[in-house]
Amino acid sequence: MSQWMTLFQKEILEMWRNFKWIWVPITFILLGVSEPVSSYYLPEIIKSFGGLPEGAIIDIPPPTAGAVLASGLSQYSTIGVLIIVLSTMGVIAGERKSGVAAMILVKPVSYLSYVTSKWAGSLLLVWFSLFIGYLSTWYYTGQLFDWVAFSDFLLSFVLYGLWLTVVLSITVFFSSALLAPGMAGFISLALTLVVSIVSGALSHLLEWSPAQLISYASGLLSAGELPKHAVPASILSILVIVLLLWLSVFLFKKKELAA
């Protein structure tokens, strides 16, 4: 356990040196604040563009607080996922390519500890960034529109965090399997996009898909109750995460021993 903790602390320190603990949370905060602010000032923004007939009245019904918060979550489905993939695609592949991984594994370090410590370090960064970014969305939504129950905020945060953990695990898997970080990132983004599109198009058949956690989190905020398939989808997501981690360790070990 002390070996794993040492590797975990090394990963946290490395992310500090790369300023990930600064720019990733700040980006998530900016994404989180942008939605409620832009929704609140939308009529003024439209007026400022002009071009409307004289005497025209802009009457846009204000969105509900739940809808604004759900819309804020959608920001993390695009730019947020891109940031996660770009910041973690070289977490293992980069060290393999530079030879750092070989230097570490020469010592009595297990492959399981090496891979899982890197995954855990990135996981902490993702969940921390998502929490403070989403918390800023919740706060500004409450200030500008109405307050959403904090319990609904936390539950939707956990559901969405699980989906981002799946995305992170996919990226770590390809970073373990491939030598080029760019290729690992490209395939991870492509696979995430395909899973999201297929799950959305076949939502009536793929109700337990991890990608459905996005809509379940939004549905919780809009309806005020947990969708019935949210728990099975969460359990399946956890199983997928465990499987991807196991495959990451297996492929990484196989490739390192073959090198």
Residue frames relative to the residue before (quaternion, step in Angstrom):
aa qw qx qy qz dx dy dz
M 1.0000 0.0000 0.0000 0.0000 0.00 0.00 0.00
S 0.6290 0.5324 -0.3321 0.4589 3.59 1.04 -0.76
Q 0.6129 0.5444 -0.3420 0.4594 3.58 1.10 -0.71
W 0.6637 0.4984 -0.3007 0.4697 3.57 0.92 -0.94
M 0.6613 0.5127 -0.3105 0.4510 3.58 0.91 -0.87
T 0.6215 0.5357 -0.3367 0.4620 3.58 1.06 -0.71
L 0.6662 0.4863 -0.2914 0.4845 3.57 0.97 -0.87
F 0.6305 0.5353 -0.3234 0.4596 3.57 1.05 -0.78
Q 0.6649 0.4945 -0.2956 0.4754 3.58 0.93 -0.90
K 0.6100 0.5420 -0.3414 0.4666 3.58 1.09 -0.72
E 0.6593 0.5086 -0.3071 0.4608 3.57 0.97 -0.85
I 0.6399 0.5159 -0.3238 0.4686 3.60 0.98 -0.82
L 0.6622 0.5048 -0.2977 0.4670 3.57 0.97 -0.89
E 0.6351 0.5335 -0.3233 0.4555 3.56 1.01 -0.81
M 0.6619 0.4914 -0.3116 0.4726 3.59 1.00 -0.75
W 0.5903 0.5359 -0.3681 0.4783 3.59 1.15 -0.51
R 0.6710 0.5033 -0.3005 0.4540 3.56 0.92 -0.89
N 0.7008 0.4282 -0.2569 0.5094 3.58 1.15 -0.62
F 0.4528 -0.7245 0.4086 0.3211 3.59 1.36 0.13
K 0.3246 0.7586 -0.5099 0.2433 3.60 1.16 0.43
W 0.6402 0.5309 -0.3236 0.4513 3.58 1.10 -0.67
I 0.6682 0.4625 -0.2994 0.5000 3.58 1.28 -0.12
W 0.7920 0.3683 -0.2095 0.4396 3.57 0.53 -1.15
V 0.6241 0.5348 -0.3635 0.4385 3.63 1.03 -0.59
P 0.6855 0.4541 -0.3117 0.4762 3.69 0.77 -0.84
I 0.6354 0.5292 -0.3399 0.4480 3.61 0.98 -0.80
T 0.6447 0.5166 -0.3191 0.4644 3.58 0.98 -0.83
F 0.6583 0.4998 -0.3099 0.4699 3.59 0.96 -0.82
I 0.6275 0.5262 -0.3375 0.4641 3.60 1.04 -0.71
L 0.6528 0.5090 -0.3108 0.4671 3.58 0.94 -0.88
L 0.6370 0.5084 -0.3233 0.4809 3.57 1.01 -0.77
G 0.6769 0.5172 -0.2929 0.4342 3.56 0.95 -0.89
V 0.6962 0.4727 -0.2739 0.4656 3.58 0.96 -0.84
S 0.6094 0.6206 -0.3553 0.3426 3.58 0.99 -0.80
E 0.6732 0.5363 -0.3176 0.3979 3.61 0.91 -0.84
P 0.7159 0.4186 -0.2938 0.4753 3.67 0.65 -0.90
V 0.6411 0.5264 -0.3342 0.4475 3.61 1.00 -0.74
S 0.6891 0.4698 -0.2849 0.4724 3.58 0.87 -0.94
S 0.6312 0.5233 -0.3362 0.4634 3.63 1.04 -0.69
Y 0.6713 0.5091 -0.2985 0.4485 3.59 0.97 -0.85
Y 0.7760 0.3357 -0.1711 0.5058 3.57 0.94 -0.88
L 0.3042 0.7897 -0.4897 0.2097 3.61 1.23 0.26
P 0.6611 0.4909 -0.3436 0.4516 3.68 0.79 -0.79
E 0.6574 0.4996 -0.3144 0.4684 3.60 0.98 -0.80
I 0.6238 0.5389 -0.3363 0.4554 3.57 1.07 -0.75
I 0.6533 0.5063 -0.3103 0.4696 3.59 0.99 -0.87
K 0.6424 0.5288 -0.3200 0.4531 3.58 0.98 -0.83
S 0.6624 0.5389 -0.3114 0.4169 3.55 0.95 -0.87
F 0.6231 0.5383 -0.3469 0.4491 3.60 1.17 -0.47
G 0.3066 -0.7815 0.4944 0.2254 3.59 1.18 -0.48
G 0.5683 0.6259 -0.4275 0.3202 3.56 -1.29 -0.41
L 0.5370 0.6114 -0.4153 0.4066 3.60 1.26 0.12
P 0.5874 -0.5707 0.4271 0.3832 3.62 -1.13 0.58
E 0.5841 -0.5919 0.4225 0.3606 3.56 -1.11 0.66
G 0.7963 0.2572 -0.2204 0.5012 3.53 -0.86 0.97
A 0.4603 0.6814 -0.4547 0.3422 3.58 1.25 -0.05
I 0.2177 -0.7750 0.5850 0.0988 3.54 -1.01 0.87
I 0.2732 -0.7517 0.5811 0.1508 3.55 -0.83 1.02
D 0.0461 0.8044 -0.5867 0.0809 3.56 -0.51 1.18
I 0.0861 0.7955 -0.5865 0.1252 3.55 0.06 1.33
P 0.3710 -0.7372 0.5087 0.2453 3.61 -0.50 1.10
P 0.4784 -0.6813 0.4630 0.3042 3.59 -0.84 0.91
P 0.4635 -0.6798 0.4857 0.2953 3.61 -0.93 0.82
T 0.5606 -0.5806 0.4600 0.3701 3.55 -1.22 0.39
A 0.6364 -0.5394 0.3854 0.3943 3.56 -1.21 0.48
G 0.6417 0.5322 -0.3212 0.4493 3.57 1.02 -0.81
A 0.6516 0.5132 -0.3118 0.4635 3.57 1.02 -0.81
V 0.6407 0.5132 -0.3246 0.4698 3.59 1.02 -0.78
L 0.6671 0.4957 -0.3045 0.4653 3.58 0.93 -0.87
A 0.6456 0.5091 -0.3150 0.4741 3.58 1.03 -0.80
S 0.6378 0.5154 -0.3209 0.4740 3.56 1.06 -0.75
G 0.6168 0.5449 -0.3369 0.4574 3.56 1.12 -0.69
L 0.6273 0.5372 -0.3293 0.4577 3.56 1.06 -0.75
S 0.6250 0.5674 -0.3435 0.4117 3.57 1.03 -0.77
Q 0.5410 0.6220 -0.3998 0.4008 3.59 1.20 -0.44
Y 0.6863 0.4871 -0.2787 0.4626 3.56 1.09 -0.74
S 0.5592 0.6077 -0.3927 0.4048 3.60 1.25 -0.19
T 0.7355 0.3700 -0.2082 0.5280 3.57 1.19 -0.48
I 0.7948 0.2803 -0.1504 0.5168 3.55 0.20 -1.29
G 0.6313 0.5528 -0.3368 0.4271 3.59 1.01 -0.79
V 0.6589 0.4936 -0.2988 0.4827 3.58 0.95 -0.91
L 0.6324 0.5343 -0.3308 0.4530 3.58 0.99 -0.82
I 0.6535 0.5132 -0.3098 0.4622 3.58 0.96 -0.87
I 0.6466 0.5250 -0.3196 0.4518 3.59 0.94 -0.88
V 0.6811 0.4858 -0.2929 0.4630 3.58 0.87 -0.95
L 0.6840 0.4952 -0.2949 0.4472 3.59 0.86 -0.93
S 0.7112 0.4656 -0.2653 0.4551 3.57 1.02 -0.76
T 0.7691 0.3440 -0.1857 0.5057 3.61 1.20 -0.36
M 0.4786 0.7037 -0.4427 0.2824 3.62 1.18 -0.21
G 0.7469 0.3722 -0.2288 0.5013 3.61 1.13 -0.51
V 0.3294 0.7946 -0.4715 0.1943 3.56 1.28 0.17
I 0.7685 0.2143 -0.1359 0.5874 3.59 1.12 -0.65
A 0.6548 0.5266 -0.3175 0.4395 3.58 0.90 -0.94
G 0.6419 0.5367 -0.3263 0.4399 3.58 1.00 -0.77
E 0.6892 0.4613 -0.2783 0.4845 3.59 0.99 -0.84
R 0.6052 0.5298 -0.3628 0.4706 3.59 1.10 -0.55
K 0.6751 0.5080 -0.2933 0.4475 3.55 0.94 -0.93
S 0.7198 0.4399 -0.2447 0.4780 3.60 1.00 -0.82
G 0.5193 -0.6593 0.4020 0.3662 3.58 1.26 -0.27
V 0.4444 0.6990 -0.4551 0.3269 3.60 1.27 -0.02
A 0.6262 0.5514 -0.3397 0.4340 3.59 0.99 -0.82
A 0.6581 0.5102 -0.3133 0.4565 3.58 0.92 -0.87
M 0.6423 0.5282 -0.3198 0.4540 3.57 1.04 -0.78
I 0.6681 0.4906 -0.2980 0.4734 3.58 1.02 -0.80
L 0.7182 0.4655 -0.2531 0.4509 3.56 0.91 -0.93
V 0.4842 0.6281 -0.4513 0.4091 3.61 1.26 -0.09
K 0.6419 0.4894 -0.3039 0.5060 3.55 1.16 -0.70
P 0.6212 -0.5500 0.3830 0.4062 3.63 -1.18 0.25
V 0.2836 0.7419 -0.5397 0.2792 3.57 0.52 1.28
S 0.3657 -0.7409 0.5187 0.2196 3.58 -0.76 0.99
Y 0.5711 -0.5945 0.4446 0.3504 3.54 -1.16 0.63
L 0.6098 0.5591 -0.3451 0.4432 3.58 1.06 -0.72
S 0.6730 0.4877 -0.2954 0.4712 3.59 0.90 -0.92
Y 0.6454 0.5389 -0.3226 0.4348 3.57 0.96 -0.86
V 0.7202 0.4445 -0.2561 0.4670 3.60 0.77 -1.04
T 0.7148 0.4656 -0.2763 0.4427 3.59 0.77 -1.00
S 0.6177 0.5335 -0.3641 0.4486 3.62 1.06 -0.58
K 0.6492 0.4976 -0.3140 0.4821 3.57 1.04 -0.73
W 0.6341 0.5164 -0.3227 0.4766 3.57 1.02 -0.79
A 0.6714 0.5051 -0.2965 0.4541 3.60 0.91 -0.89
G 0.6364 0.5252 -0.3287 0.4594 3.59 1.01 -0.77
S 0.6738 0.4732 -0.2845 0.4911 3.56 0.96 -0.89
L 0.6154 0.5545 -0.3402 0.4452 3.58 1.07 -0.75
L 0.6419 0.5225 -0.3206 0.4605 3.57 0.96 -0.86
L 0.6494 0.5146 -0.3097 0.4664 3.58 0.98 -0.86
V 0.6681 0.5098 -0.3001 0.4513 3.60 0.91 -0.93
W 0.7071 0.4564 -0.2778 0.4632 3.59 0.79 -0.97
F 0.6323 0.5204 -0.3363 0.4652 3.59 1.01 -0.74
S 0.6730 0.4946 -0.2932 0.4653 3.59 0.90 -0.95
L 0.6539 0.5070 -0.3126 0.4666 3.57 0.96 -0.87
F 0.6637 0.5235 -0.3226 0.4259 3.59 0.89 -0.89
I 0.7257 0.4205 -0.2767 0.4689 3.60 0.73 -0.95
G 0.6190 0.5310 -0.3466 0.4634 3.60 1.13 -0.59
Y 0.6915 0.4636 -0.2647 0.4866 3.56 0.92 -0.96
L 0.6056 0.5492 -0.3486 0.4584 3.59 1.11 -0.66
S 0.6361 0.5098 -0.3283 0.4773 3.58 1.04 -0.72
T 0.6111 0.5325 -0.3460 0.4724 3.61 1.09 -0.68
W 0.6639 0.5089 -0.2939 0.4625 3.57 0.91 -0.96
Y 0.6689 0.5091 -0.3056 0.4471 3.59 0.91 -0.91
Y 0.7144 0.4401 -0.2683 0.4733 3.60 0.78 -0.97
T 0.5883 0.5464 -0.3695 0.4678 3.58 1.14 -0.54
G 0.6641 0.4977 -0.2991 0.4709 3.57 0.97 -0.82
Q 0.6725 0.5006 -0.2949 0.4584 3.59 1.01 -0.78
L 0.7693 0.3791 -0.1857 0.4795 3.57 0.94 -0.90
F 0.7893 0.2384 -0.1272 0.5514 3.62 1.08 -0.62
D 0.6706 -0.4027 0.3374 0.5238 3.56 0.05 -1.29
W 0.5326 -0.6474 0.4434 0.3173 3.56 -1.20 0.45
V 0.2769 -0.7139 0.6233 0.1588 3.53 -1.04 0.92
A 0.5859 -0.5923 0.4107 0.3704 3.59 -0.96 0.83
F 0.5136 -0.6715 0.4422 0.2997 3.56 -0.88 0.98
S 0.5988 0.5598 -0.3612 0.4445 3.60 1.12 -0.60
D 0.6466 0.4946 -0.3158 0.4873 3.60 1.04 -0.77
F 0.6063 0.5525 -0.3413 0.4589 3.56 1.08 -0.75
L 0.6935 0.4809 -0.2830 0.4557 3.59 0.82 -1.00
L 0.6739 0.5014 -0.3049 0.4489 3.58 0.91 -0.90
S 0.6599 0.4828 -0.3104 0.4849 3.58 0.97 -0.81
F 0.5993 0.5580 -0.3470 0.4572 3.58 1.13 -0.64
V 0.6628 0.4967 -0.3038 0.4708 3.60 0.94 -0.88
L 0.6474 0.5178 -0.3235 0.4561 3.60 0.93 -0.89
Y 0.7055 0.4489 -0.2749 0.4745 3.57 0.85 -0.93
G 0.6119 0.5552 -0.3439 0.4462 3.55 1.10 -0.69
L 0.6135 0.5462 -0.3422 0.4562 3.58 1.09 -0.69
W 0.6545 0.5042 -0.3182 0.4648 3.57 0.97 -0.83
L 0.6660 0.4848 -0.3073 0.4764 3.60 0.94 -0.81
T 0.5999 0.5440 -0.3563 0.4661 3.60 1.18 -0.54
V 0.6058 0.5324 -0.3434 0.4813 3.57 1.11 -0.69
V 0.6457 0.5144 -0.3123 0.4700 3.59 0.95 -0.90
L 0.6476 0.5142 -0.3081 0.4704 3.58 0.97 -0.87
S 0.6707 0.5027 -0.2985 0.4564 3.60 0.91 -0.90
I 0.6083 0.5355 -0.3441 0.4741 3.59 1.09 -0.67
T 0.6666 0.5069 -0.2946 0.4604 3.56 0.95 -0.91
V 0.6502 0.5029 -0.3089 0.4784 3.58 0.97 -0.86
F 0.6149 0.5552 -0.3431 0.4426 3.59 1.03 -0.77
F 0.7234 0.4176 -0.2551 0.4870 3.59 0.79 -0.98
S 0.5951 0.5440 -0.3656 0.4650 3.59 1.16 -0.49
S 0.6534 0.4942 -0.3014 0.4878 3.58 1.17 -0.61
A 0.7198 0.4720 -0.2459 0.4457 3.56 1.03 -0.84
L 0.7732 0.3154 -0.1559 0.5275 3.59 1.11 -0.66
L 0.4791 -0.6824 0.4810 0.2711 3.53 -1.21 0.57
A 0.7100 0.4365 -0.2463 0.4946 3.58 1.12 -0.68
P 0.4139 -0.7251 0.4892 0.2522 3.64 -0.59 1.07
G 0.6308 0.5505 -0.3362 0.4312 3.59 1.00 -0.78
M 0.6636 0.4879 -0.3008 0.4807 3.56 0.96 -0.84
A 0.6269 0.5351 -0.3321 0.4588 3.59 1.01 -0.79
G 0.6734 0.4939 -0.2913 0.4666 3.57 0.98 -0.85
F 0.6513 0.5254 -0.3144 0.4483 3.57 0.96 -0.87
I 0.6868 0.4693 -0.2912 0.4726 3.59 0.84 -0.95
S 0.6287 0.5379 -0.3377 0.4487 3.60 1.01 -0.76
L 0.6652 0.4921 -0.2980 0.4759 3.58 0.93 -0.89
A 0.6587 0.5144 -0.3093 0.4537 3.56 0.93 -0.90
L 0.6726 0.4931 -0.2985 0.4640 3.58 0.91 -0.91
T 0.6376 0.5246 -0.3213 0.4637 3.59 0.99 -0.83
L 0.6553 0.5120 -0.3036 0.4652 3.56 0.98 -0.87
V 0.6581 0.5087 -0.3095 0.4608 3.59 0.93 -0.89
V 0.6559 0.5079 -0.3127 0.4628 3.59 0.91 -0.93
S 0.6612 0.5093 -0.3093 0.4559 3.60 0.94 -0.85
I 0.6781 0.4917 -0.2952 0.4597 3.59 0.91 -0.92
V 0.6761 0.4868 -0.2957 0.4674 3.58 0.88 -0.94
S 0.6563 0.5108 -0.3117 0.4596 3.59 0.96 -0.84
G 0.6628 0.4948 -0.3044 0.4724 3.57 1.06 -0.73
A 0.6867 0.4828 -0.2857 0.4623 3.58 0.98 -0.84
L 0.7749 0.2544 -0.1326 0.5632 3.60 1.09 -0.73
S 0.1148 0.8485 -0.5090 0.0886 3.56 1.00 0.83
H 0.6407 0.5303 -0.3291 0.4472 3.60 1.11 -0.60
L 0.7102 0.4123 -0.2497 0.5131 3.60 1.23 -0.40
L 0.7636 0.3196 -0.1607 0.5376 3.57 1.08 -0.73
E 0.0877 0.8487 -0.5144 0.0860 3.56 0.84 1.01
W 0.7048 0.4388 -0.2603 0.4930 3.59 1.19 -0.47
S 0.3960 0.7338 -0.4750 0.2814 3.58 1.24 0.07
P 0.5503 -0.6191 0.4415 0.3450 3.62 -0.97 0.76
A 0.6251 0.5553 -0.3448 0.4267 3.59 1.07 -0.68
Q 0.5821 0.5888 -0.3719 0.4197 3.59 1.20 -0.40
L 0.4924 0.6621 -0.4340 0.3617 3.58 1.22 -0.27
I 0.5587 0.5937 -0.3884 0.4296 3.58 1.17 -0.50
S 0.7235 0.4221 -0.2460 0.4878 3.58 0.78 -1.04
Y 0.6242 0.5387 -0.3503 0.4444 3.61 1.07 -0.64
A 0.6298 0.5157 -0.3303 0.4778 3.59 1.05 -0.74
S 0.6656 0.4870 -0.2970 0.4814 3.59 1.00 -0.84
G 0.6422 0.5288 -0.3181 0.4548 3.57 1.04 -0.81
L 0.6142 0.5459 -0.3391 0.4580 3.56 1.07 -0.72
L 0.6850 0.4843 -0.2844 0.4641 3.58 0.93 -0.89
S 0.6904 0.4824 -0.2799 0.4606 3.59 1.03 -0.75
A 0.7804 0.3416 -0.1676 0.4962 3.57 0.90 -0.97
G 0.4191 -0.7291 0.4538 0.2946 3.58 1.17 -0.41
E 0.7334 0.3135 -0.2347 0.5557 3.59 1.24 0.30
L 0.5637 -0.6297 0.4264 0.3223 3.54 -1.17 0.67
P 0.4522 -0.6776 0.5023 0.2900 3.64 -0.78 0.96
K 0.5951 -0.6428 0.3560 0.3254 3.57 -0.99 0.84
H 0.7179 0.4266 -0.2613 0.4841 3.60 1.09 -0.56
A 0.4187 0.7299 -0.4614 0.2811 3.62 1.24 0.06
V 0.6654 0.5098 -0.3112 0.4478 3.61 0.95 -0.83
P 0.6683 0.4689 -0.3249 0.4774 3.68 0.83 -0.82
A 0.6419 0.5146 -0.3307 0.4624 3.59 1.00 -0.76
S 0.6359 0.5229 -0.3253 0.4652 3.60 1.07 -0.71
I 0.6496 0.5113 -0.3125 0.4680 3.58 0.97 -0.88
L 0.6581 0.4986 -0.3092 0.4720 3.58 0.95 -0.87
S 0.6167 0.5483 -0.3426 0.4491 3.58 1.05 -0.74
I 0.6495 0.5127 -0.3126 0.4664 3.58 0.96 -0.87
L 0.6475 0.5135 -0.3113 0.4692 3.58 1.00 -0.83
V 0.6399 0.5192 -0.3167 0.4697 3.58 1.02 -0.83
I 0.6366 0.5321 -0.3189 0.4582 3.59 1.01 -0.84
V 0.6610 0.4989 -0.3008 0.4730 3.58 0.93 -0.93
L 0.6572 0.5141 -0.3073 0.4576 3.59 0.95 -0.89
L 0.6637 0.5017 -0.3046 0.4637 3.59 0.93 -0.87
L 0.6377 0.5174 -0.3282 0.4668 3.58 1.03 -0.72
W 0.6490 0.5121 -0.3128 0.4677 3.56 0.97 -0.87
L 0.6687 0.4862 -0.2972 0.4777 3.58 0.94 -0.88
S 0.6060 0.5589 -0.3504 0.4445 3.59 1.08 -0.70
V 0.6718 0.4823 -0.2898 0.4817 3.57 0.92 -0.93
F 0.6572 0.5311 -0.3075 0.4377 3.57 0.93 -0.93
L 0.7135 0.4441 -0.2639 0.4734 3.60 0.80 -1.00
F 0.6315 0.5327 -0.3364 0.4519 3.58 1.01 -0.77
K 0.6639 0.5006 -0.2978 0.4690 3.56 0.93 -0.89
K 0.6506 0.5283 -0.3088 0.4499 3.56 0.97 -0.91
K 0.6998 0.4689 -0.2760 0.4628 3.59 0.89 -0.91
E 0.6553 0.5159 -0.3170 0.4517 3.57 1.03 -0.77
L 0.6674 0.4923 -0.2965 0.4735 3.56 1.02 -0.80
A 0.6642 0.5003 -0.2956 0.4703 3.58 1.15 -0.63
A 0.5829 0.6136 -0.3644 0.3885 3.58 1.22 -0.51
